[in-house]
Amino acid sequence: MAQHWQEILPIDRYIVAADGLLHDYDRKVLTFLYQPLIGSTCFSLYMTLWAEVEENRLWSESSTHHLLMNLLELNLKDIYQARLKLEGIGLLKTLVKTDEEGRSFLYELRPPLSPEQFFLDGMLNIYLYRKIGKSHFSRLKRFFSDQQKPVEGEFIEVTKAFQDVFASASPSNMQYIQGISKELQEEENQQFIGRTDPKPIQIGLDTFDFELLAAGLNESLVPKKALTAKVKNVISNLAFLYQIDPIEMKNFILGAINEHEEIDIEDLRKGARDWYQFVNYDQLPSLINRTQPIVHQTQITEPKTPEEKLIRSYETTPPLIVFKELSGGVEPSNANLKTLEEIMIKYKLPPGVVNVLIEVAMRKTDMKFTKGFVESIASHWARKQVKTVKEAMELAKNEEHKAKEVKKAGKSFAKKPIRTEMLPDWFDKEKQPKKEKSPDLEAKKREIDEMLKALDD
């Protein structure tokens, strides 16, 4: 992942465009439904960009990002991070142009989903429920809804049709029609100001193995035609939301087939949600960063030393990938996945810090990932408010140093050590480059080491 200063600079200019008119009602939707998911910084950025678009117009004046930093009282890193979140949740589209005058950005504001779309989304509504809880979620549903209109059977419609009220008169001079024909056409390089339909979040279909899913389904029970484009979109979103693999998804599909040999989308969603809550003790998934947030990244320059390269790797790699690499490519078990999710959500540890925790925990327990041991480290780091990879590594080093000192103070030469723990290379500060030592001193050190080894044997 590129650093923010490689992607954006204070002198870079930008203009704001609106993808259709934004209504005052959108403010309520953004405030109560989106803000809990994206945070106040993203909300402020969206509102500031919105204010720059003139009333009843679709374009703003050109400005520099330095002005935006002053308006929001934020540094460029925070603005860039907020921009990425707005893009990810579907509220902003970003385009960039580079020419002889420099780099310019076009920020296209997209309208939020309507309350109906949001509460029936199947993904954003789940994240919101998990974030604010049942009571406030129900309150928001009441706020954005009202009683249905009276049953039609109680009233008789008497509305007149267009042709019942109006008549069309033919003009006597056809030349009049020819004279205004150009006026009736849409002008070139112009667009009408209106409202565009907001689009819900859609996870890419390439993130799910539909070939493996099709191979696992019995065509006599689930015909291929049942996997429509709409159903595939829902499957892709559910797989991302609940971390469902193709084999597990097959069971939910079999349970959602109706009498018409079609997949009932609501039954499919309910089956996946019920399964997730069952294995996660009635909890729902939370919306978390996939990699270390840029605001908590410290390795902003090109890494040179092995430790700097390791920090960069931890900051730009998802915890799941780190876990798999340390496990020799073996997929983590459901219990391991649950533990990973819990330490990120329950203890609010950033992904980069979790990466350090994974290596520390696995190296110190012979490549095991014991929940109790992992949670003891996570709770300690959470209390210490560890936010960066560098802080996590320094804390791990200090804890290991203290443990060695305690062990050394109580060590008896008559007692043989039970085992030697495997530790990450960056744990041992003695392995870092030091000043050159004299050959005599090195020889003396080896002689003492051999004597101690002989005593242990």
C-alpha positions in Angstrom: 0.0 0.0 0.0 1.4 3.4 -1.0 1.9 6.0 1.7 -0.3 9.1 1.7 2.4 11.4 0.6 2.9 9.4 -2.5 -0.8 9.7 -3.3 -1.7 13.2 -2.4 0.1 16.5 -1.5 -1.1 19.8 0.0 -0.5 21.7 -3.3 -2.6 19.2 -5.3 -5.8 20.8 -6.5 -9.3 19.3 -6.4 -12.8 20.1 -7.5 -16.0 18.5 -6.2 -18.8 17.2 -8.3 -22.2 15.8 -7.2 -23.6 12.7 -8.8 -27.0 14.3 -8.9 -28.7 16.5 -6.4 -28.1 15.8 -2.7 -31.2 16.4 -0.5 -31.4 17.7 3.0 -32.9 14.3 4.0 -29.5 12.7 3.0 -28.0 14.5 6.0 -30.1 12.5 8.4 -29.2 9.3 6.7 -25.5 10.1 6.7 -25.6 11.3 10.3 -27.5 8.4 11.9 -26.8 5.4 9.5 -23.4 6.0 8.0 -21.5 8.0 10.6 -21.4 5.1 13.2 -19.7 3.0 10.5 -17.2 5.5 9.0 -16.6 7.8 12.0 -16.8 11.6 12.5 -13.7 12.4 10.4 -15.2 10.8 7.3 -18.6 12.4 8.0 -16.9 15.9 8.3 -15.0 15.4 5.1 -18.1 14.4 3.1 -20.1 17.4 4.6 -17.3 19.8 3.8 -17.1 18.6 0.2 -20.8 18.8 -0.1 -20.8 22.4 1.1 -18.3 23.3 -1.6 -20.8 22.4 -4.3 -22.9 25.4 -5.0 -26.6 25.2 -4.2 -28.6 23.5 -7.1 -25.4 23.1 -9.1 -23.1 20.0 -9.7 -19.6 21.5 -9.6 -17.5 23.4 -7.1 -14.6 25.8 -7.6 -11.1 24.5 -7.8 -9.2 24.5 -4.4 -6.0 23.0 -3.0 -5.8 20.3 -0.4 -4.1 22.8 1.9 -7.3 24.7 2.1 -9.1 21.5 3.0 -6.6 20.8 5.8 -7.3 24.2 7.2 -11.1 23.8 7.0 -11.1 20.5 8.7 -8.1 21.1 11.0 -6.7 17.8 10.0 -3.4 16.6 8.6 -3.2 15.2 5.1 -2.8 11.6 6.4 -6.2 11.8 8.2 -7.9 13.3 5.1 -6.5 10.6 2.9 -7.5 7.9 5.2 -11.0 9.4 5.5 -11.2 9.6 1.7 -10.4 5.9 1.3 -13.2 5.0 3.7 -15.7 7.2 1.8 -14.7 5.4 -1.4 -15.0 2.0 0.1 -18.5 2.5 1.5 -19.7 3.9 -1.8 -20.1 7.6 -0.9 -17.2 9.0 -3.0 -15.7 8.4 -6.5 -12.2 9.7 -7.0 -10.5 10.5 -10.3 -7.1 12.0 -10.9 -5.4 13.9 -13.7 -1.7 14.8 -14.1 -0.5 17.4 -16.6 2.1 20.1 -16.8 0.3 22.2 -14.2 0.5 19.4 -11.7 -1.9 16.9 -10.2 -5.6 17.5 -9.9 -8.4 15.4 -8.3 -12.1 15.2 -9.1 -14.1 14.1 -6.0 -17.6 13.0 -7.1 -20.0 12.8 -4.2 -22.4 9.9 -4.4 -25.8 10.0 -2.6 -26.3 7.6 0.4 -28.7 4.7 0.2 -32.3 5.5 1.1 -33.4 4.3 4.5 -35.3 1.4 2.9 -32.2 0.3 0.9 -30.0 0.6 3.9 -32.1 -1.3 6.4 -32.7 -4.1 3.8 -29.2 -4.1 2.5 -28.1 -7.4 4.1 -24.6 -6.1 4.8 -24.5 -2.5 6.0 -27.5 -3.0 8.2 -25.7 -5.9 9.9 -22.7 -3.8 10.6 -24.8 -1.0 12.0 -26.7 -3.4 14.2 -23.5 -4.8 15.6 -22.1 -1.3 16.1 -25.0 0.5 17.9 -27.0 -2.4 19.4 -30.5 -3.7 19.2 -32.2 -0.9 21.2 -30.8 2.1 19.2 -31.1 0.1 15.9 -34.9 -0.3 16.5 -35.2 3.3 17.4 -33.5 4.3 14.1 -35.9 2.1 12.2 -38.8 3.8 13.8 -37.3 7.2 13.0 -36.9 6.4 9.3 -40.3 4.7 8.9 -44.0 5.4 9.4 -47.3 3.5 9.4 -48.3 2.1 6.1 -51.1 3.8 4.2 -54.6 2.5 4.9 -55.7 -0.7 3.2 -56.9 0.0 -0.3 -60.0 -2.0 0.3 -61.2 0.7 2.7 -61.0 3.4 0.0 -62.2 3.6 -3.6 -59.8 5.2 -6.1 -61.3 8.1 -8.0 -58.1 9.4 -9.6 -58.5 10.6 -13.2 -56.1 9.6 -15.9 -54.1 12.1 -18.0 -56.3 11.6 -21.1 -59.4 12.1 -19.0 -58.3 15.6 -18.0 -56.2 16.8 -21.0 -56.7 16.9 -24.7 -54.1 17.4 -27.5 -54.7 20.0 -30.1 -52.9 19.8 -33.5 -51.1 23.0 -34.5 -52.2 24.4 -37.8 -48.6 25.4 -38.8 -46.1 22.4 -39.0 -43.3 24.9 -39.5 -43.7 25.9 -35.8 -42.8 22.4 -34.8 -39.7 22.4 -37.0 -38.5 25.7 -35.6 -38.3 24.4 -32.0 -37.0 20.9 -32.8 -33.5 21.9 -31.6 -34.8 23.2 -28.4 -36.5 19.9 -27.7 -33.2 18.0 -27.9 -30.6 17.7 -25.1 -27.7 20.2 -25.7 -24.2 18.9 -26.2 -21.9 19.0 -23.2 -24.8 19.7 -20.9 -26.6 17.5 -18.3 -29.8 18.0 -16.4 -29.7 18.5 -12.7 -31.5 15.7 -11.0 -31.2 12.7 -8.6 -29.3 9.5 -9.4 -30.2 6.2 -7.9 -27.6 5.3 -5.1 -26.0 1.9 -5.6 -25.6 -0.5 -2.7 -22.2 -2.1 -1.7 -21.3 -5.0 -3.9 -18.4 -7.3 -3.2 -16.7 -8.4 -6.4 -17.7 -11.9 -7.7 -14.1 -12.8 -8.2 -13.6 -13.0 -4.4 -15.7 -16.1 -4.2 -15.0 -19.5 -5.8 -18.3 -20.1 -7.7 -16.8 -23.1 -9.6 -16.1 -24.9 -6.4 -19.6 -24.1 -5.2 -21.1 -25.4 -8.4 -19.1 -28.6 -8.2 -20.4 -29.2 -4.7 -24.1 -28.7 -5.6 -26.1 -31.6 -6.9 -27.7 -30.3 -10.1 -30.8 -32.4 -9.5 -31.5 -30.4 -6.3 -30.1 -27.0 -7.4 -30.3 -26.4 -11.1 -27.7 -24.0 -12.6 -30.4 -21.6 -13.6 -31.1 -21.0 -9.9 -27.7 -19.2 -9.6 -28.9 -16.0 -11.2 -26.8 -12.8 -11.3 -28.8 -11.4 -8.3 -28.3 -14.6 -6.3 -24.5 -14.6 -7.1 -24.3 -11.0 -5.8 -26.0 -11.9 -2.6 -23.7 -15.0 -2.2 -20.6 -12.9 -2.7 -21.7 -10.4 -0.1 -22.6 -13.1 2.4 -19.3 -14.8 1.9 -17.5 -11.6 2.7 -19.8 -10.6 5.6 -19.7 -13.9 7.4 -16.4 -15.4 6.1 -18.2 -18.4 4.5 -16.3 -20.7 2.2 -18.0 -22.4 -0.8 -18.5 -25.8 1.0 -20.4 -24.1 3.8 -22.3 -21.9 1.4 -23.6 -25.0 -0.3 -25.5 -26.0 2.8 -27.2 -22.6 3.1 -28.3 -22.7 -0.6 -29.8 -26.2 -0.2 -31.8 -24.8 2.7 -33.0 -21.8 0.7 -34.4 -23.7 -2.3 -38.2 -23.2 -2.7 -40.8 -25.3 -4.5 -40.1 -23.5 -7.7 -36.5 -24.6 -7.7 -35.4 -21.0 -7.0 -33.1 -19.7 -4.3 -35.0 -17.6 -1.8 -32.7 -14.8 -1.0 -34.2 -13.9 2.3 -34.0 -17.6 3.4 -30.4 -17.7 2.2 -29.5 -14.5 4.3 -31.3 -15.8 7.3 -29.5 -19.2 7.2 -26.1 -17.6 6.9 -26.9 -15.1 9.7 -28.2 -17.8 12.0 -25.2 -20.0 11.4 -22.8 -17.2 12.1 -24.6 -16.2 15.3 -24.6 -19.8 16.5 -20.9 -20.4 16.1 -20.1 -16.9 17.5 -22.3 -16.9 20.6 -25.1 -14.8 19.2 -22.7 -12.1 17.9 -22.7 -10.4 14.5 -19.6 -9.3 12.5 -18.1 -5.8 12.8 -16.7 -3.6 10.1 -12.9 -3.4 10.6 -9.9 -2.4 8.6 -8.3 -5.1 6.5 -4.8 -3.7 7.0 -3.1 -1.2 9.4 -4.8 2.2 9.1 -2.5 4.7 7.5 -2.9 7.0 10.5 -1.1 4.3 12.6 1.6 3.5 10.1 5.1 4.6 11.1 7.3 3.2 8.3 6.6 6.1 5.9 10.0 6.1 4.2 11.4 3.3 2.0 12.6 0.5 4.4 16.3 -0.2 4.4 17.0 -2.4 7.5 15.4 -5.9 8.0 13.4 -4.5 11.0 12.0 -1.6 8.8 11.1 -4.1 6.1 9.3 -6.2 8.7 7.4 -3.2 10.0 6.3 -2.3 6.5 5.2 -5.9 5.9 3.2 -6.0 9.1 1.6 -2.6 8.3 0.5 -3.6 4.8 -0.5 -7.3 5.2 -3.9 -8.6 6.5 -3.6 -10.7 9.7 -5.1 -13.8 7.9 -2.2 -13.8 5.4 0.4 -13.4 8.2 -1.2 -16.3 10.1 -1.2 -18.5 7.0 2.5 -17.7 6.1 3.6 -18.6 9.7 1.6 -21.8 9.4 3.3 -22.8 6.2 0.3 -22.0 4.0 -2.2 -24.0 6.1 -5.6 -22.4 6.4 -6.5 -21.4 10.0 -9.2 -23.4 11.7 -12.6 -21.9 12.6 -11.4 -21.6 16.2 -8.3 -19.7 15.1 -10.4 -17.4 12.9 -12.8 -16.7 15.7 -9.9 -15.9 18.0 -8.4 -13.5 15.5 -11.7 -11.7 15.0 -12.3 -11.4 18.7 -9.0 -9.8 19.5 -9.5 -7.2 16.7 -13.1 -6.4 17.7 -13.1 -7.0 21.5 -9.7 -5.4 22.2 -9.8 -3.0 19.3 -6.2 -3.8 18.2 -5.3 -2.5 14.7 -4.4 -5.2 12.1 -0.7 -4.4 12.1 -0.5 -4.9 15.9 -2.4 -8.1 15.6 0.2 -9.3 13.1 2.9 -8.8 15.7 0.8 -10.6 18.3 0.3 -13.6 16.0 4.0 -14.1 15.6 4.8 -13.6 19.2 2.1 -16.0 20.3 2.9 -18.7 17.8 6.7 -18.5 18.3 6.4 -18.7 22.1 4.0 -21.7 22.2 5.6 -24.0 19.6 3.4 -22.7 16.7 0.2 -23.1 18.7 -2.5 -20.4 18.8 -4.0 -20.9 22.2 -7.0 -18.6 22.8 -6.2 -18.0 26.5 -2.5 -17.1 25.9 -3.5 -14.9 22.9 -6.1 -13.0 24.9 -3.8 -12.4 27.8 -1.4 -10.6 25.4 -4.2 -8.8 23.6 -5.8 -7.5 26.8 -2.3 -6.3 28.0 -1.6 -4.5 24.8 -5.1 -3.0 24.8 -4.6 -1.6 28.3 -1.2 -0.2 27.1 -3.1 1.4 24.2 -0.7 -0.1 21.6 -1.6 1.3 18.2 1.4 0.9 16.0 3.5 -2.0 14.9 6.7 -0.4 16.3 5.1 0.0 19.7 4.0 -3.6 19.7 7.4 -4.9 18.8 9.1 -2.7 21.4 6.7 -3.9 24.1 7.2 -7.5 23.1 11.0 -7.0 23.3 10.8 -5.4 26.7 8.5 -8.2 28.1 10.9 -10.8 26.8 13.8 -9.0 28.3 12.1 -8.8 31.7 11.2 -12.5 31.5 14.8 -13.4 30.8 16.1 -11.3 33.7 13.7 -12.9 36.1 14.6 -16.4 34.9 18.4 -15.5 35.1 18.0 -14.2 38.7 16.5 -17.5 39.9 18.4 -19.9 37.7 20.5 -22.6 39.3 23.4 -24.2 37.5 22.2 -27.6 38.9 18.9 -27.2 37.1 18.8 -28.1 33.5 16.5 -25.9 31.3 13.5 -27.8 30.0 13.3 -26.3 26.5 14.4 -23.3 24.5 11.6 -21.1 23.1 11.5 -20.1 19.5 11.5 -16.3 19.2 11.3 -13.9 16.3 14.6 -12.6 15.1 13.7 -9.0 16.0 13.2 -10.0 19.7 16.9 -10.3 20.5 18.6 -6.9 20.5 21.9 -8.7 20.7 21.4 -9.8 17.1 21.4 -6.1 16.0 24.6 -4.7 14.5 27.1 -3.7 17.3 30.5 -2.1 17.4 33.4 -4.4 16.5 34.8 -6.4 19.5 38.4 -7.3 19.9 39.3 -10.9 18.9 40.6 -11.6 22.5 37.3 -10.6 24.0 35.4 -12.8 21.5 37.6 -15.8 22.3 37.2 -15.2 26.0 33.4 -15.1 25.6 33.4 -18.4 23.6 35.5 -20.0 26.3 33.1 -19.0 29.1 30.1 -20.2 27.0 31.8 -23.6 26.5 32.4 -23.8 30.3 28.8 -23.0 31.1 27.6 -25.5 28.5 29.8 -28.2 30.1 28.3 -27.5 33.5 24.7 -27.8 32.1 25.6 -31.1 30.5 
